[in-house]
């Protein structure tokens, strides 16, 4: 097996481009002026902070022995980006993968471009820049070899780590000319000759294992929780149990008597809206984690709970339901939905509820910070390391250039580790210890009870059907507390990006449509979560489609296709306002809402699932489909419910159209994982509040699917695509269709409708 090492380059290497191992094709830092002068297009990667960088002298270095080192600037959390990004570079570079080493970039967007590893956009934003990076490096090597041989550069070719001159039969290794190549100007991207898809060696193939797969599977991988160094202290924090709570008094007498305790520090919280600031509380710093945890238990803290102490999930749900039954802000209006509903032969109505969710990654948050000589260094598992850097700089009042954030492997993220409160805590506590390294450890209970939560939501839908069962009217009202509430006060309606996830962008060919958003106040920290608002919106929309099909006496798959209508581009006003379609910040000319592609995945998933096949008693098939993160996914679930109400899923078929794909194995893996996570969210997981406090505390009561609950078989069907079809998201789009497909399958199996998640004991007889 090829042994590919995952390392972080030293600070000296990154700044100087030279290390003891002899990296002679040096890394280069783009000047601040070059970044400032870069064009800022409206859409896609260039609309993200700091855009993209494609300079090979930033991402590629080559040693005299030919070892190629490629920098990965995105965070790895199982999605395979530390394989995918370098693999793209290596393919265009014509590098021998067995002679490639991958290093992890620190948080530095001025050097590497945007590093926010979220939104399922690493490949769709960086496929082209990383291809250009590899091709430019190859061109520079060929030019250096041509200069040495005294021949025209167009007579030199590259193949598998070798530079070849066919006319003379001469050859050189990459390491032989790396030093000369590094001195040459980087060719403009317009002059590069990129490979044809037929010439790819790695891209689009299933030939390469994950670069860190062996270390992960054998326990050698290093996560944020694993950071260690001489003099390291450990800290845990007793945080307010209610959002906005403060410490009235603390008796730490017993805590100080526990062996190993070094210091007890009170952390000031930031009143909401506090973005990513720590909640505050009382920190215990000790020589080991166990002593810190025991001392925290011994603290006697009196809390002032504040205005959110009355937050109760049951009463809040009632309020959401009442709001959903009243007119809200109109986001989209076509025809006259009310009039058409009044004339309908048959009327269908339903309400759906989805609870708060916790990210609950296997590795809870952790961060280590050390301060020395005016320099701050952080080691953490972070999805947005440059954000971590900026927040620490601001909080400690240290210049940004004096803060380094080292990115460790993430043991799961799902959006939680794009919020850096835990890293700020570590920075504040290191400062309290005069710069001594301090690692803040969040326990599972801390993460579940003091984290950021996926929103809670009620959706009310109404539809009118004519005498043939055809839909003539559609009304959808959605009510949820917004993610905007952590950024600004009085945010009681959904942001443009939230309503643009399965609500405003409903693709159905229904002549009369009205879509609304009702008002809701947040009483806890709302944060983005894998697939974000697509989860509750599509649970409601496609469960309701199933109900409409039943009311019309139609096959659910056929009825869904009828609603989608003929292949067309759905015309929606694109922008960031609440009545404009966000389109995942992508150019609608490049990524239109294409119902032809949506229809195709529905048809493909149904075909592969053998839709209509004879099933055993109490088995059923359900279907749902959605476009999210500019990718099209359709899911068919086979559900079985026994006489005691025990649910199982023998088989899932998923069709995914994600455009041109780089790593098919990771696409299948991400979709399979989405189905397992979807099973958890649909059947078990829920965060509830009582007295402003989270009721759940660990996997014992915030349940996730275990191996015996998971779907027995997941079949993933990837729609082939050439380079002419731009890549789109993979990490998140597989999740939203699962719950409605499962609930529709349950109805097909036993005739019971599910309108509330999680399913829990609703099937018990």
C-alpha positions in Angstrom: 0.0 0.0 0.0 1.2 3.5 -0.8 2.3 5.4 2.3 1.4 9.0 1.9 2.3 11.2 4.8 0.1 14.0 6.1 2.0 16.8 7.7 1.8 20.4 8.5 4.6 22.4 6.9 6.7 24.3 9.4 6.2 28.1 9.7 9.7 28.6 8.3 9.0 26.4 5.3 5.9 28.3 4.5 7.5 31.7 4.9 10.8 30.9 3.2 10.1 28.0 1.0 13.2 26.1 2.1 13.6 23.4 4.7 16.3 21.0 5.7 14.9 18.4 3.3 15.8 20.7 0.4 12.5 22.0 -1.0 13.9 23.9 -4.0 10.7 24.6 -5.8 9.8 27.2 -3.2 6.5 28.2 -1.7 5.6 31.8 -2.4 3.3 34.2 -0.5 1.1 36.4 -2.7 1.6 40.1 -1.9 -1.2 41.9 -0.1 -1.4 44.3 -3.1 -1.9 41.4 -5.5 -4.8 40.1 -3.3 -6.3 43.6 -3.0 -6.1 44.1 -6.8 -7.6 40.7 -7.7 -11.0 40.9 -9.4 -14.1 40.2 -7.3 -16.8 38.6 -9.5 -20.3 38.4 -8.1 -20.7 34.6 -7.9 -19.0 31.4 -6.8 -15.5 31.1 -5.4 -14.6 34.7 -6.2 -17.5 36.0 -4.2 -16.1 34.2 -1.1 -13.7 36.1 1.2 -10.3 36.1 -0.3 -11.5 34.1 -3.3 -9.1 31.6 -4.9 -5.4 31.2 -5.4 -4.0 29.0 -8.1 -0.2 29.8 -7.8 1.9 26.6 -8.0 4.6 28.3 -5.9 2.0 28.5 -3.1 0.7 24.9 -3.3 3.5 22.8 -4.7 7.2 22.2 -3.8 9.6 19.7 -5.2 12.7 18.3 -3.5 15.9 17.4 -5.3 15.0 13.7 -5.0 11.7 14.4 -6.7 9.4 14.2 -3.7 6.4 16.4 -4.5 4.8 18.2 -1.6 1.3 19.5 -2.1 -0.5 21.8 0.3 -4.2 21.1 1.1 -5.8 24.3 2.3 -9.2 22.9 3.2 -10.1 21.0 6.4 -10.5 17.3 6.4 -13.4 15.8 8.3 -14.0 12.6 6.4 -15.2 14.1 3.1 -11.8 13.3 1.5 -10.6 16.8 0.7 -7.0 16.1 1.8 -7.0 13.5 -1.0 -9.2 15.2 -3.5 -7.5 18.6 -3.7 -3.9 17.3 -4.0 -5.1 14.6 -6.4 -6.3 17.3 -8.8 -3.0 19.1 -8.6 -1.0 15.8 -9.0 -3.0 14.7 -12.1 -2.4 17.9 -14.0 1.2 17.9 -12.8 1.7 14.4 -14.1 3.1 13.4 -10.7 3.6 9.9 -9.6 1.2 9.6 -6.7 3.6 7.3 -4.8 6.0 10.2 -4.7 3.6 12.7 -3.3 3.3 14.0 0.2 0.4 16.1 1.5 0.8 18.8 4.1 -2.0 20.7 5.8 -2.2 24.5 5.4 -2.6 26.7 8.5 -5.3 29.3 8.5 -4.1 31.9 6.0 -6.5 33.0 3.4 -4.3 35.8 2.0 -1.9 33.0 1.0 -4.3 30.1 0.0 -7.6 31.7 -0.8 -10.8 31.0 1.0 -10.6 28.2 3.6 -14.2 27.9 4.8 -14.8 24.2 4.5 -18.5 24.3 4.5 -21.4 24.6 2.0 -20.3 21.6 0.0 -18.1 23.8 -2.2 -14.5 22.7 -2.0 -14.5 20.8 -5.3 -16.9 23.1 -7.1 -14.8 26.1 -6.2 -11.4 24.7 -6.4 -11.4 22.0 -9.1 -10.4 24.6 -11.8 -7.8 26.5 -9.7 -6.2 23.3 -8.6 -6.0 22.0 -12.2 -4.5 25.3 -13.2 -2.0 25.1 -10.3 -0.8 21.6 -11.4 -0.8 22.5 -15.1 1.3 25.7 -14.4 3.8 23.7 -12.3 4.1 21.1 -15.2 4.6 23.9 -17.7 7.4 25.5 -15.6 9.2 22.1 -15.2 9.0 21.6 -19.0 10.3 25.1 -19.6 13.2 24.5 -17.2 14.1 21.2 -18.9 13.9 22.8 -22.4 16.2 25.5 -21.3 18.7 23.0 -20.0 18.6 21.0 -23.2 18.5 24.0 -25.5 15.3 22.9 -27.2 11.9 24.6 -27.7 9.6 24.1 -24.7 6.8 22.7 -26.9 9.1 19.7 -27.6 9.2 18.7 -23.9 6.5 16.6 -22.4 5.7 15.3 -18.9 4.8 11.8 -18.0 4.6 10.2 -14.6 7.2 12.4 -12.8 9.5 12.4 -15.9 10.3 15.2 -18.4 10.8 13.7 -21.9 12.4 15.0 -25.1 11.2 12.5 -27.7 13.5 13.6 -30.5 16.7 12.9 -28.6 15.4 10.3 -26.1 16.6 12.4 -23.2 14.8 12.5 -19.9 15.0 14.3 -16.5 13.2 13.8 -13.2 11.2 16.5 -11.7 13.7 17.0 -8.9 16.5 17.6 -11.4 15.1 20.9 -12.6 12.9 22.0 -9.7 15.2 24.8 -8.6 15.4 26.3 -12.1 11.6 25.9 -12.6 10.9 27.8 -9.3 12.7 30.8 -10.7 10.6 31.0 -13.8 7.5 33.2 -14.0 4.2 31.5 -13.4 2.4 31.2 -16.8 -1.0 33.0 -17.0 -3.9 30.7 -16.7 -5.1 31.7 -20.1 -2.0 30.2 -21.7 -2.2 26.8 -19.9 -3.1 23.6 -21.7 -5.2 21.6 -19.3 -5.7 17.8 -19.8 -8.6 16.3 -21.6 -10.7 14.2 -19.4 -9.6 11.0 -21.2 -6.0 11.7 -20.2 -6.7 11.9 -16.4 -4.8 9.4 -14.3 -6.4 10.1 -11.0 -9.4 12.5 -11.4 -12.6 10.6 -11.8 -11.1 7.3 -11.0 -11.5 4.9 -8.1 -7.8 4.1 -7.9 -6.5 6.0 -4.9 -7.1 5.4 -1.2 -7.6 8.3 1.2 -4.2 9.7 2.1 -5.0 9.5 5.8 -7.2 6.5 5.6 -4.6 4.1 7.0 -3.8 6.4 10.0 -7.5 6.9 10.7 -8.3 3.2 10.7 -5.3 2.3 12.8 -5.6 5.0 15.5 -2.5 6.9 14.3 -4.4 10.0 13.1 -4.1 13.2 15.1 -7.2 15.2 15.9 -7.6 18.4 17.8 -8.3 16.5 21.0 -4.9 14.8 20.6 -2.7 17.9 20.8 0.1 17.6 23.4 3.3 19.5 24.2 5.6 20.2 27.1 4.0 22.1 29.9 0.4 21.6 28.6 -2.4 22.4 31.0 -6.0 21.2 30.5 -9.2 23.2 31.0 -12.9 22.6 31.2 -15.5 25.2 31.6 -18.8 25.4 33.5 -20.9 27.3 31.1 -24.3 29.0 31.8 -27.1 26.4 31.3 -29.3 29.1 29.7 -28.4 31.3 26.8 -27.3 34.7 28.2 -27.0 33.5 31.7 -24.3 34.9 34.0 -22.5 34.0 37.2 -23.9 35.5 40.4 -21.5 33.8 42.7 -19.0 30.9 42.8 -17.7 29.0 45.7 -14.5 27.2 44.5 -13.2 26.1 47.9 -13.7 22.4 47.3 -12.6 22.6 43.7 -9.2 24.1 44.7 -8.5 21.2 47.0 -8.5 18.6 44.2 -5.0 17.5 43.4 -3.8 18.8 40.0 -5.9 22.0 40.0 -3.8 25.0 39.0 -6.2 27.9 38.6 -9.9 28.8 38.5 -10.8 31.6 36.1 -14.1 33.3 35.5 -14.8 34.0 31.8 -17.1 36.8 30.9 -19.8 36.0 28.4 -21.0 38.2 25.6 -24.7 39.1 25.7 -26.6 37.8 22.7 -26.3 38.2 19.8 -22.7 37.1 20.3 -21.8 35.4 17.0 -19.0 32.9 17.9 -18.1 34.4 21.3 -17.8 32.1 24.3 -20.8 31.7 26.6 -18.7 32.6 29.6 -18.8 30.8 32.9 -16.1 29.4 35.2 -13.0 27.6 33.9 -10.9 25.1 35.8 -7.3 24.7 34.6 -5.5 21.6 35.8 -2.6 19.4 35.0 -4.8 16.7 33.6 -8.3 16.5 32.2 -9.7 14.3 34.9 -8.6 16.7 37.7 -10.2 19.6 35.8 -13.5 17.7 35.3 -13.6 16.6 39.0 -13.0 20.2 40.1 -15.7 21.5 37.9 -18.1 19.2 39.5 -17.1 20.5 42.9 -17.8 24.2 42.0 -20.8 25.7 43.6 -22.1 28.2 41.1 -25.2 30.4 41.4 -26.5 31.4 38.0 -28.7 34.3 36.9 -30.6 32.7 34.0 -31.8 35.8 32.2 -34.6 36.3 29.7 -34.4 32.9 28.0 -35.1 30.8 31.2 -38.7 30.3 30.1 -37.7 28.6 26.9 -39.8 25.4 26.7 -39.9 23.2 23.6 -43.6 22.2 24.0 -45.0 25.7 24.4 -42.6 27.1 21.7 -43.9 24.5 19.3 -47.4 25.6 20.0 -46.4 29.2 19.2 -44.8 28.1 15.9 -48.0 26.2 15.0 -50.1 29.2 15.7 -47.9 31.5 13.6 -47.9 28.9 10.8 -51.7 29.3 10.7 -51.6 33.0 10.1 -50.3 35.0 7.1 -46.6 35.6 7.0 -44.2 37.5 4.8 -44.8 36.6 1.2 -41.6 35.3 -0.5 -43.0 34.1 -3.8 -46.4 34.6 -5.4 -47.5 33.2 -8.7 -51.2 33.3 -9.8 -53.8 33.3 -7.1 -53.3 30.4 -4.7 -56.3 31.3 -2.5 -58.7 31.5 -5.3 -57.5 28.3 -6.9 -57.7 26.6 -3.6 -61.3 27.7 -3.2 -62.2 26.3 -6.5 -60.4 23.0 -6.0 -62.2 19.7 -6.2 -60.1 18.3 -3.4 -58.1 20.1 -0.8 -55.0 18.7 1.0 -53.6 20.2 4.2 -50.9 19.2 6.6 -48.5 20.5 9.2 -45.0 19.2 9.8 -42.7 19.6 12.8 -38.9 19.2 13.0 -37.0 19.7 16.3 -33.7 21.3 17.2 -30.7 19.1 16.4 -27.2 18.9 17.8 -24.2 18.4 15.6 -22.8 15.8 18.1 -19.6 15.0 16.2 -17.7 12.0 17.5 -14.9 14.3 18.5 -16.3 17.1 20.6 -14.7 20.6 20.2 -11.1 21.1 21.5 -8.4 23.7 21.0 -4.9 24.4 22.4 -3.4 27.8 22.5 0.1 28.9 23.5 1.3 32.6 23.8 5.0 33.4 23.7 6.9 36.5 22.7 3.8 38.3 21.5 3.0 35.4 19.2 -0.2 33.3 19.6 -0.3 29.7 18.2 -3.4 27.6 18.2 -3.9 23.9 17.4 -7.5 22.9 16.7 -10.0 21.1 14.5 -11.7 23.9 12.7 -13.7 24.2 9.5 -12.9 27.9 9.2 -9.3 28.4 10.5 -9.0 31.9 9.1 -12.0 32.9 11.1 -10.4 31.3 14.2 -7.3 33.4 13.5 -9.3 36.6 13.2 -11.4 36.0 16.3 -8.4 35.3 18.4 -6.6 38.3 17.1 -9.5 40.5 17.9 -10.1 39.1 21.3 -6.5 39.2 22.5 -5.8 42.4 20.7 -2.8 40.8 18.9 -2.0 41.7 15.3 -3.3 39.1 12.8 0.1 38.3 11.5 1.2 37.3 15.0 -1.5 34.6 15.2 -1.0 31.1 13.7 -3.8 28.5 13.5 -2.7 24.9 12.9 -5.5 22.8 11.4 -5.8 19.3 12.8 -8.0 16.4 11.4 -11.6 16.9 12.4 -13.4 14.0 14.0 -16.6 15.1 12.5 -17.8 18.7 11.9 -21.3 19.1 10.4 -21.0 22.9 10.8 -20.2 22.9 14.5 -16.5 23.4 14.0 -17.1 26.5 11.8 -18.0 28.3 15.1 -14.8 28.9 17.1 -16.0 29.7 20.6 -13.9 26.9 22.0 -10.7 28.2 20.4 -11.4 31.7 21.8 -11.8 30.1 25.3 -8.4 28.4 24.9 -6.8 31.8 23.9 -8.3 33.6 26.9 -7.2 30.9 29.3 -3.7 30.7 27.9 -3.5 34.5 28.5 -4.7 34.0 32.0 -1.8 31.6 32.5 0.7 34.1 31.1 0.9 32.3 27.8 1.4 28.7 29.1 -0.2 26.3 26.7 -3.8 25.4 27.6 -6.0 22.9 26.0 -9.8 23.5 26.3 -11.7 20.2 26.2 -15.4 20.0 25.6 -17.0 16.8 26.9 -19.9 15.2 25.1 -22.2 16.7 27.6 -20.7 20.2 27.0 -21.2 19.8 23.3 -24.8 18.7 23.5 -25.9 21.1 26.2 -23.9 24.2 25.3 -23.5 24.1 21.5 -25.1 25.7 18.5 -28.3 24.0 17.3 -30.1 23.3 14.1 -33.3 25.4 14.0 -36.7 24.1 15.1 -39.4 24.4 12.5 -43.1 24.1 11.7 -44.3 24.0 8.1 -47.9 24.3 7.0 -48.8 23.3 3.5 -52.1 23.4 1.5 -52.8 22.2 -2.0 -55.8 22.2 -4.3 -56.4 19.3 -6.7 -58.8 19.3 -9.7 -61.1 16.5 -10.7 -58.2 14.5 -12.3 -56.0 15.0 -9.2 -53.8 17.5 -10.8 -52.4 20.2 -8.5 -53.8 23.7 -9.2 -52.7 25.5 -6.0 -49.8 25.3 -3.6 -49.3 27.2 -0.4 -46.4 26.7 1.9 -45.8 28.7 5.1 -42.6 28.0 7.1 -41.8 29.3 10.6 -38.4 28.9 12.3 -35.9 30.9 14.4 -33.1 32.2 12.1 -29.3 31.7 12.1 -29.2 35.5 11.8 -30.1 35.7 15.4 -26.5 35.0 16.5 -25.3 37.9 14.4 -27.8 40.7 15.0 -30.7 41.6 17.3 -34.4 41.3 16.5 -33.9 38.8 13.6 -37.3 37.1 13.5 -37.5 36.0 9.9 -35.4 33.7 7.8 -32.4 35.0 5.9 -32.3 34.8 2.1 -30.0 31.8 2.2 -32.4 30.0 4.7 -35.5 30.4 2.7 -33.6 29.6 -0.5 -33.1 26.0 0.8 -36.2 24.1 -0.3 -38.8 26.8 0.3 -38.4 29.7 -2.2 -36.9 27.4 -4.8 -39.8 24.9 -4.9 -39.5 23.7 -8.6 -43.0 22.4 -9.2 -45.0 23.3 -12.2 -48.1 24.5 -10.4 -49.9 27.6 -11.8 -50.9 29.1 -8.5 -48.3 29.3 -5.7 -47.7 31.3 -2.6 -44.8 30.8 -0.2 -44.5 32.6 3.1 -42.2 32.9 6.1 -43.6 33.5 9.6 -42.0 35.3 12.5 -40.1 33.4 15.2 -37.8 34.5 18.0 -34.6 32.6 18.9 -34.0 31.5 22.5 -30.8 29.5 21.9 -27.8 29.7 19.6 -28.9 28.7 16.1 -26.1 27.6 13.8 -25.8 26.0 10.4 -25.9 22.2 10.4 -25.2 19.8 7.6 -27.7 20.6 4.8 -29.1 23.5 7.0 -32.7 24.4 6.2 -33.0 21.9 3.4 -33.7 19.2 6.0 -37.0 20.4 7.5 -38.2 22.1 4.3 -37.8 18.9 2.2 -39.2 16.7 5.0 -42.3 18.8 4.8 -42.5 19.3 1.0 -41.9 15.7 -0.1 -44.0 14.2 2.7 -46.8 16.5 1.5 -46.2 15.4 -2.1 -46.8 11.9 -0.9 -50.0 13.0 0.7 -51.1 14.7 -2.5 -50.4 11.6 -4.5 -52.5 9.5 -2.1 -55.4 12.0 -2.3 -55.2 11.9 -6.1 -55.1 8.1 -6.1 -51.8 8.3 -8.0 -48.5 6.5 -7.9 -46.1 8.7 -5.8 -43.2 8.6 -8.2 -45.4 9.4 -11.2 -47.1 12.2 -9.3 -43.8 13.7 -8.2 -42.7 13.7 -11.9 -45.9 15.4 -12.8 -45.4 18.1 -10.2 -41.8 18.7 -11.4 -43.2 19.1 -14.9 -41.4 19.2 -18.3 -37.7 19.8 -18.4 -37.1 23.6 -18.1 -35.0 26.2 -16.2 -37.0 27.5 -13.3 -36.9 31.3 -13.5 -36.3 32.8 -10.1 -34.9 36.3 -9.2 -31.4 35.7 -8.0 -30.0 37.7 -5.1 -29.5 37.7 -1.3 -32.8 39.3 -0.2 -35.6 37.4 1.5 -37.7 37.3 -1.7 -34.7 36.6 -4.0 -33.2 33.2 -4.7 -29.8 32.7 -3.1 -28.7 29.9 -5.4 -25.9 28.9 -3.0 -24.1 32.1 -4.2 -23.6 30.6 -7.6 -24.1 32.1 -11.0 -27.5 31.0 -12.3 -26.2 30.8 -15.8 -23.7 28.2 -14.7 -25.9 26.5 -12.1 -29.6 27.0 -13.1 -32.5 25.2 -11.5 -32.8 22.6 -14.1 -35.9 20.4 -13.7 -34.6 18.1 -16.5 -31.8 17.0 -14.2 -34.2 16.7 -11.2 -36.5 14.5 -13.3 -33.6 12.4 -14.4 -32.4 11.5 -10.9 -36.0 10.7 -9.9 -36.3 8.3 -12.9 -32.8 6.8 -12.3 -33.4 6.2 -8.6 -36.8 4.6 -9.3 -35.4 2.4 -12.0 -32.4 1.2 -9.9 -34.7 0.6 -6.9 -37.1 -1.4 -9.2 -39.9 0.9 -8.3 -43.2 -1.1 -8.3 -41.6 -4.4 -7.5 -43.5 -6.9 -5.3 -42.6 -6.5 -1.7 -43.3 -8.6 1.4 -46.1 -7.6 3.7 -45.5 -4.5 5.8 -42.8 -3.3 3.4 -43.1 -0.2 1.3 -41.1 2.1 -1.0 -41.0 5.9 -0.6 -39.4 8.5 -2.8 -38.2 12.1 -2.5 -35.9 14.3 -4.5 -34.3 17.7 -4.1 -31.7 20.1 -5.6 -29.4 21.5 -2.9 -25.9 22.9 -3.0 -26.6 22.9 -6.8 -26.7 19.1 -6.9 -29.7 16.9 -7.7 -30.5 13.9 -5.5 -33.3 11.5 -5.5 -33.7 8.8 -2.8 -35.9 5.7 -2.7 -36.1 4.0 0.7 -37.5 0.5 1.3 -39.0 0.5 4.8 -40.2 -2.5 6.8 -42.4 -2.2 10.0 -43.0 -5.4 11.9 -46.1 -6.2 14.0 -44.6 -4.6 17.1 -43.9 -1.4 15.2 -40.1 -2.0 14.9 -38.8 -0.1 11.9 -35.9 -1.3 9.6 -34.6 -0.2 6.2 -33.5 -3.1 4.1 -32.4 -1.0 1.1 -31.8 2.5 -0.1 -31.2 3.6 -3.7 -29.8 7.1 -4.3 -29.2 8.8 -7.6 -26.9 11.8 -7.5 -26.1 14.3 -10.3 -23.2 16.4 -9.0 -21.8 17.3 -12.3 -18.2 16.4 -13.1 -16.8 14.3 -10.3 -13.3 14.0 -9.0 -13.4 11.1 -6.6 -16.3 8.6 -7.1 -15.4 6.6 -4.0 -15.9 9.7 -1.8 -19.2 10.6 -3.5 -20.5 7.1 -2.6 -19.1 7.4 0.9 -20.7 10.8 1.5 -24.1 9.6 0.3 -23.9 6.4 2.3 -23.0 8.5 5.4 -25.9 10.9 4.6 -28.3 8.0 4.7 -27.0 6.8 8.1 -27.2 10.3 9.4 -30.6 10.7 7.8 -31.8 7.6 9.6 -30.7 9.2 12.9 -32.4 12.5 12.3 -35.6 10.8 11.1 -36.0 8.2 13.8 -34.1 9.2 17.0 -32.5 12.6 17.3 -34.0 15.7 19.0 -32.9 18.5 21.3 -35.6 19.8 23.6 -35.6 22.6 26.2 -37.1 22.9 29.6 -36.6 26.0 31.7 -34.2 27.3 29.1 -32.0 24.3 29.6 -31.2 21.5 27.1 -32.8 18.3 28.4 -30.5 15.9 26.6 -26.8 15.3 27.6 -25.2 12.4 25.8 -25.8 9.7 23.2 -27.9 8.0 25.9 -30.7 10.5 25.4 -29.6 12.4 22.2 -29.7 9.2 20.2 -28.0 8.4 16.9 -28.4 5.4 14.8 -26.2 2.4 15.7 -25.0 -0.2 13.3 -28.1 -2.4 13.9 -30.4 0.6 13.1 -28.6 1.7 9.9 -29.9 0.9 6.4 -28.8 -2.6 5.5 -27.7 -1.6 2.0 -27.2 1.7 0.3 -26.8 1.7 -3.4 -25.4 5.0 -4.9 -25.9 5.7 -8.6 -23.8 8.6 -9.9 -24.9 10.3 -13.0 -22.0 10.4 -15.4 -20.8 13.9 -16.5 -18.0 15.4 -18.5 -16.0 18.5 -17.9 -18.7 20.5 -19.6 -20.9 20.0 -16.5 -19.5 22.0 -13.6 -19.0 20.1 -10.3 -21.4 20.7 -7.5 -21.8 19.8 -3.8 -21.6 16.3 -2.4 -21.2 16.4 1.4 -24.6 17.7 2.2 -27.1 17.1 -0.7 -27.6 13.4 0.1 -29.2 14.2 3.5 -32.5 16.1 2.9 -34.4 13.6 0.8 -33.9 10.7 3.2 -36.4 11.5 5.9 -39.4 12.2 3.6 -38.5 9.1 1.5 -38.5 7.0 4.6 -41.8 8.5 5.9 -43.4 7.9 2.5 -42.1 4.3 2.6 -43.7 3.8 6.1 -47.0 5.0 4.7 -46.7 2.6 1.8 -45.9 -0.2 4.3 -48.5 0.3 7.0 -50.6 3.3 6.0 -49.4 5.6 8.7 -48.4 9.2 8.1 -45.5 10.7 9.9 -45.7 14.5 10.3 -43.4 14.9 13.2 -39.7 14.1 13.6 -38.2 12.1 15.1 -40.4 9.1 14.4 -39.5 7.6 17.8 -42.3 5.5 19.2 -44.9 6.7 16.7 -45.0 3.3 15.1 -45.5 1.4 18.3 -48.7 -0.7 18.3 
